[in-house]
Amino acid sequence: MSNINKRPQVIRDLLELATYIALNNLDASDLFLSAAETTFQQLAQMPNMGKLSQLSHPRLANVRQQAIKGFRKYLVFYQITNTGIEILRVIHGARDIEGILYESLEEE
């Protein structure tokens, strides 16, 4: 299995999203976290399964995305590395994805 590297912001993303989901359904919140981890594992095994995000900023050219199974509005953004994958963010699809990802790169 390939290496999965999660940026620190990913943990914050998951906690924020799970907390939001839990406001309406605590069980769904647990399922979301489990589905996210399953998605990470699948991406590590098949890194090309996610599609290129086609973002306009050149620094985001190789960013790929994959919906979390069962939670299609929540997207995993990642890059393929020499040793596996790097999870950059987990973001709701209705947000300003490019702006959020670009901001994350600026914080590196």
Secondary structure, 3 states (H helix, E strand, C coil): CCEEEECHHHHHHHHHHHHHHHCCCHHHHHHHHHHHHHHHHHHHHCHHHCEECCCCCHHHCCCEEEEECCEEEEEEEEEECCCEEEEEEEEECCCCHHHHHHHHHHCC
